[in-house]
Amino acid sequence: MRISPRQGNLPGAAAQALEGRFHGGRLFEVTVHYRDPAANADEMETRFNKLKKELTGEYGALSANRQDRTIKDQFATRTLSFHREPVKGLFLLLAYTEIEDQLRKTREATFSLLYRNDNLRQDLEKLAAPAGQNTGGNGK
């Protein structure tokens, strides 16, 4: 399920959209998407770093997942992501994406914060599997 206004941010929030994933009617994943067409890429990166600092202060150090930069057809894409797994199966992921149109000299950036309870998801998948079916030990 995704909640977002036709334009702008969610009322009273810095987020542009909220997304939830369910299995068997139970919520196991929530993603908050941040995008602001009025803000430039540098401002969005500042907001990303501010949220990263706040999360680090509240939940502990985030580990770097990915840092890439690719260029294809005059578009440069830079991605950064960090995560925290305080308990096995409980994930907090923060991801930043910046796209630069090198031909038109424009840049825009978005970022997302994701929380996923893989333990609950796996338990729900096991409950939904027909009796005697082997899920291969990984819940799939």
Backbone bond lengths (Angstrom), bond angles and torsions (degrees), N, CA, C in turn:
res aa  C-N    CA-C-N  psi(-1)  N-CA   C-N-CA  omega(-1)  CA-C   N-CA-C  phi
1 M - - - 1.423 - - 1.527 107.31 -
2 R 1.342 115.53 137.24 1.468 121.55 -179.87 1.520 109.41 -126.38
3 I 1.324 115.45 134.30 1.459 121.71 177.63 1.519 107.56 -120.18
4 S 1.345 116.06 122.16 1.457 120.75 176.66 1.522 108.75 -159.29
5 P 1.324 116.53 146.86 1.462 119.44 176.97 1.532 109.80 -76.35
6 R 1.314 116.71 163.79 1.470 120.16 177.43 1.517 111.00 -60.16
7 Q 1.321 116.37 -34.59 1.457 120.89 175.80 1.523 109.21 -150.41
8 G 1.317 115.08 155.64 1.460 120.19 179.48 1.520 112.86 78.60
9 N 1.326 113.82 -162.83 1.461 120.86 -176.94 1.518 111.59 -97.63
10 L 1.307 115.73 168.08 1.457 121.39 172.83 1.521 108.18 -62.27
11 P 1.320 118.04 145.11 1.474 120.57 -178.33 1.524 112.25 -54.11
12 G 1.327 115.94 127.31 1.461 121.68 176.90 1.517 114.94 68.83
13 A 1.335 117.38 17.90 1.465 120.01 -176.63 1.530 110.92 -133.62
14 A 1.328 115.96 156.97 1.460 121.16 175.08 1.524 110.62 -85.94
15 A 1.332 117.41 -3.84 1.460 122.39 -176.77 1.523 111.31 -90.99
16 Q 1.330 115.21 148.13 1.454 121.77 179.76 1.530 111.24 -92.19
17 A 1.332 117.14 -27.91 1.463 120.24 -178.52 1.528 110.36 -156.03
18 L 1.313 114.53 155.17 1.461 122.88 176.12 1.520 106.79 -128.74
19 E 1.321 115.83 130.85 1.454 120.99 -176.91 1.524 109.36 -127.02
20 G 1.314 116.93 136.89 1.459 121.22 177.24 1.512 110.16 -128.01
21 R 1.316 116.43 141.33 1.469 121.18 176.95 1.521 107.77 -115.34
22 F 1.316 113.85 135.73 1.455 121.38 -175.84 1.526 109.96 -122.69
23 H 1.314 115.76 154.12 1.468 122.12 171.35 1.524 105.11 -140.51
24 G 1.313 115.85 123.09 1.462 119.80 -179.37 1.519 112.37 61.75
25 G 1.335 116.80 30.84 1.453 121.07 179.50 1.523 114.74 80.15
26 R 1.328 117.63 4.49 1.467 121.05 -178.58 1.528 109.99 -113.02
27 L 1.307 115.20 134.39 1.459 122.45 -179.39 1.525 110.26 -75.55
28 F 1.350 116.90 124.93 1.466 119.77 177.59 1.526 112.69 -123.95
29 E 1.350 117.91 -9.30 1.461 120.12 -178.84 1.525 110.24 -147.87
30 V 1.326 115.80 137.31 1.464 122.23 177.24 1.529 107.63 -131.89
31 T 1.339 115.66 133.04 1.465 121.21 176.75 1.516 108.78 -127.33
32 V 1.320 115.64 132.12 1.458 122.04 175.61 1.524 106.48 -110.58
33 H 1.346 116.25 122.69 1.463 122.16 -178.41 1.529 109.62 -102.96
34 Y 1.318 115.87 131.60 1.457 122.24 179.56 1.526 109.37 -113.11
35 R 1.321 115.47 121.75 1.460 121.68 177.21 1.524 106.64 -150.75
36 D 1.318 115.85 136.72 1.456 119.98 -179.66 1.526 107.90 -142.45
37 P 1.345 117.76 100.85 1.465 120.26 -179.18 1.532 113.13 -59.47
38 A 1.334 117.97 -23.15 1.463 121.04 179.82 1.532 112.14 -79.42
39 A 1.324 117.21 -15.43 1.468 121.15 -178.34 1.524 109.61 -98.77
40 N 1.327 115.86 142.24 1.463 118.55 176.51 1.538 109.97 -82.25
41 A 1.317 116.31 174.02 1.466 120.62 -176.04 1.525 112.10 -61.95
42 D 1.330 117.19 -36.75 1.466 119.72 178.95 1.532 111.38 -64.66
43 E 1.325 117.16 -40.40 1.467 120.71 177.62 1.527 110.97 -65.12
44 M 1.337 116.39 -40.56 1.472 119.55 178.85 1.531 110.90 -66.29
45 E 1.319 116.98 -37.52 1.462 119.67 177.61 1.528 110.50 -66.03
46 T 1.333 117.23 -37.16 1.462 121.22 176.29 1.529 110.09 -62.78
47 R 1.327 117.08 -43.57 1.475 121.18 178.03 1.530 110.60 -63.19
48 F 1.328 116.56 -41.61 1.465 121.75 177.62 1.531 110.12 -58.79
49 N 1.335 116.18 -48.83 1.466 120.30 -178.33 1.529 111.50 -65.90
50 K 1.332 117.20 -33.97 1.462 120.64 176.46 1.534 110.42 -64.77
51 L 1.338 116.77 -45.19 1.466 120.17 178.75 1.529 110.06 -64.45
52 K 1.322 117.49 -40.90 1.470 121.52 178.19 1.528 110.17 -59.14
53 K 1.321 116.77 -43.23 1.472 121.03 179.28 1.534 110.43 -64.82
54 E 1.337 117.14 -42.54 1.469 120.60 178.99 1.530 110.70 -63.35
55 L 1.331 117.05 -43.45 1.467 120.77 179.16 1.522 111.33 -64.22
56 T 1.329 116.34 -40.07 1.461 120.90 178.29 1.527 110.29 -62.35
57 G 1.323 116.62 -41.90 1.465 120.40 178.84 1.519 112.41 -65.32
58 E 1.328 116.63 -35.09 1.461 120.18 -176.80 1.529 113.62 -86.70
59 Y 1.343 117.70 -37.75 1.467 120.73 -172.53 1.526 114.58 -115.47
60 G 1.329 118.12 -8.53 1.460 121.03 -177.24 1.518 110.66 105.00
61 A 1.315 115.00 172.61 1.467 121.42 -175.03 1.528 111.71 -57.98
62 L 1.329 115.17 137.74 1.461 121.55 175.31 1.523 108.08 -93.17
63 S 1.317 116.81 138.93 1.461 121.71 178.02 1.517 110.01 -91.26
64 A 1.329 115.73 140.62 1.470 119.96 177.81 1.523 108.80 -68.98
65 N 1.324 115.80 132.43 1.459 121.99 176.53 1.514 110.11 -99.64
66 R 1.336 114.02 -56.40 1.447 119.17 -169.84 1.521 109.39 -148.03
67 Q 1.314 114.73 140.50 1.452 121.45 172.62 1.519 106.36 -143.67
68 D 1.327 115.72 107.06 1.464 120.89 -176.63 1.514 110.81 -129.57
69 R 1.323 114.95 155.81 1.453 121.53 169.52 1.519 106.46 -143.31
70 T 1.325 116.04 123.25 1.458 120.82 179.03 1.522 109.10 -128.34
71 I 1.330 115.44 152.19 1.460 121.43 176.89 1.516 107.98 -128.68
72 K 1.340 114.81 126.82 1.462 120.50 177.94 1.524 108.18 -147.75
73 D 1.311 116.46 128.56 1.464 122.48 177.50 1.531 112.48 52.99
74 Q 1.327 117.00 45.85 1.471 123.11 177.75 1.536 113.53 68.29
75 F 1.337 117.18 15.12 1.464 121.25 175.27 1.527 107.97 -117.06
76 A 1.322 115.30 124.24 1.466 120.88 176.76 1.524 107.87 -103.07
77 T 1.315 115.75 129.44 1.452 121.26 179.22 1.521 108.78 -118.09
78 R 1.323 114.98 128.03 1.463 120.67 177.83 1.519 107.63 -119.56
79 T 1.316 116.81 130.18 1.458 121.18 178.66 1.527 109.82 -127.41
80 L 1.311 114.43 142.75 1.462 122.71 175.00 1.516 107.10 -134.86
81 S 1.305 117.77 138.78 1.458 118.95 173.58 1.527 109.96 -146.54
82 F 1.316 113.49 148.02 1.451 122.07 -178.34 1.522 107.94 -137.43
83 H 1.330 117.06 151.04 1.461 118.97 179.35 1.524 111.04 -141.86
84 R 1.296 112.62 166.79 1.472 121.99 173.79 1.518 106.45 -143.33
85 E 1.309 116.98 131.90 1.465 122.73 176.36 1.525 106.84 -127.40
86 P 1.346 116.88 81.20 1.464 119.66 -175.86 1.520 112.81 -64.90
87 V 1.324 116.51 -30.41 1.456 123.29 176.66 1.518 105.92 -132.45
88 K 1.323 117.94 137.62 1.463 120.30 -179.33 1.529 109.79 -51.64
89 G 1.345 114.86 125.07 1.454 120.55 177.72 1.519 115.04 96.00
90 L 1.335 117.48 -9.70 1.469 121.23 176.61 1.527 108.01 -109.63
91 F 1.340 116.26 112.16 1.459 121.75 -173.04 1.519 112.30 -113.27
92 L 1.314 114.68 140.46 1.445 122.97 168.77 1.523 104.39 -122.98
93 L 1.335 117.50 122.31 1.460 121.96 -176.17 1.516 109.11 -128.82
94 L 1.319 116.47 133.09 1.451 123.03 177.44 1.522 107.37 -121.59
95 A 1.343 117.16 122.06 1.469 121.44 -174.84 1.522 110.73 -129.38
96 Y 1.333 116.36 136.36 1.460 124.31 -178.53 1.520 108.66 -121.49
97 T 1.332 117.04 136.00 1.462 121.67 176.85 1.520 108.87 -132.37
98 E 1.319 115.44 130.86 1.465 121.58 177.46 1.521 108.15 -125.71
99 I 1.323 115.95 131.53 1.467 120.93 178.52 1.519 108.41 -119.56
100 E 1.321 114.82 126.77 1.461 121.15 179.32 1.521 109.39 -115.08
101 D 1.316 116.17 124.33 1.460 122.54 173.37 1.524 105.51 -88.84
102 Q 1.321 116.71 101.63 1.456 120.80 -174.01 1.527 112.28 -70.10
103 L 1.305 117.17 -25.72 1.456 121.29 179.33 1.532 110.87 -72.23
104 R 1.310 117.03 -45.80 1.466 122.01 -177.86 1.525 113.12 -93.42
105 K 1.346 116.34 -3.18 1.470 122.71 178.98 1.533 112.10 58.43
106 T 1.347 116.20 46.26 1.462 120.67 176.58 1.523 109.06 -123.37
107 R 1.343 115.67 153.70 1.459 122.27 178.11 1.512 108.47 -138.92
108 E 1.319 115.87 144.01 1.457 120.20 170.88 1.523 108.50 -142.03
109 A 1.320 114.77 153.53 1.460 119.40 -175.05 1.523 110.60 -139.96
110 T 1.312 115.17 149.28 1.458 123.20 174.94 1.524 107.41 -138.57
111 F 1.323 115.70 161.75 1.461 118.74 171.52 1.516 109.36 -150.11
112 S 1.325 114.53 159.62 1.460 121.10 -177.22 1.518 110.36 -137.15
113 L 1.326 114.36 149.01 1.461 122.16 174.57 1.518 107.24 -118.53
114 L 1.312 116.86 124.61 1.460 122.15 -176.43 1.522 109.77 -121.74
115 Y 1.336 115.50 135.92 1.469 121.93 170.82 1.522 106.36 -121.74
116 R 1.330 116.51 128.08 1.461 120.35 179.71 1.523 109.75 -134.82
117 N 1.336 114.81 134.58 1.454 122.06 175.06 1.528 106.71 -104.71
118 D 1.319 116.10 89.34 1.471 120.80 -179.74 1.519 111.71 -67.27
119 N 1.317 117.87 -28.78 1.469 120.51 178.58 1.530 109.99 -61.91
120 L 1.320 116.86 -46.28 1.465 120.95 178.07 1.521 110.33 -64.72
121 R 1.332 117.20 -44.58 1.466 120.44 179.82 1.533 110.86 -57.74
122 Q 1.301 117.22 -45.95 1.470 120.93 -179.66 1.519 111.08 -65.08
123 D 1.328 117.45 -40.89 1.471 120.61 177.57 1.523 110.60 -61.81
124 L 1.326 116.97 -42.75 1.470 121.10 -179.98 1.526 111.56 -66.37
125 E 1.327 116.99 -37.52 1.467 120.21 177.87 1.522 110.81 -66.10
126 K 1.331 116.68 -38.87 1.468 120.36 177.80 1.529 110.72 -63.67
127 L 1.324 116.51 -41.92 1.467 120.88 178.80 1.520 111.86 -64.55
128 A 1.343 116.31 -34.21 1.463 121.16 -177.59 1.528 112.73 -80.76
129 A 1.333 117.98 -18.92 1.465 121.46 -178.40 1.527 109.91 -70.92
130 P 1.341 117.19 139.56 1.473 119.97 176.48 1.530 110.60 -59.35
131 A 1.323 116.29 147.03 1.469 121.99 -178.84 1.517 110.34 -54.14
132 G 1.328 116.33 134.87 1.463 121.76 176.86 1.515 113.47 85.43
133 Q 1.327 119.17 -5.52 1.460 120.53 -179.43 1.516 108.88 -81.06
134 N 1.309 116.53 131.13 1.467 122.30 179.60 1.526 107.52 -86.59
135 T 1.338 116.21 125.39 1.463 119.93 178.61 1.512 111.69 -92.48
136 G 1.307 118.41 7.15 1.450 121.50 176.83 1.520 113.90 75.07
137 G 1.321 117.52 9.44 1.457 121.01 176.46 1.515 115.37 81.86
138 N 1.352 117.80 -7.42 1.443 118.85 -179.24 1.521 112.54 -114.54
139 G 1.306 117.15 10.10 1.461 120.97 176.10 1.493 114.74 79.52
140 K 1.330 117.35 10.61 1.482 120.29 -178.34 1.502 110.09 -117.52
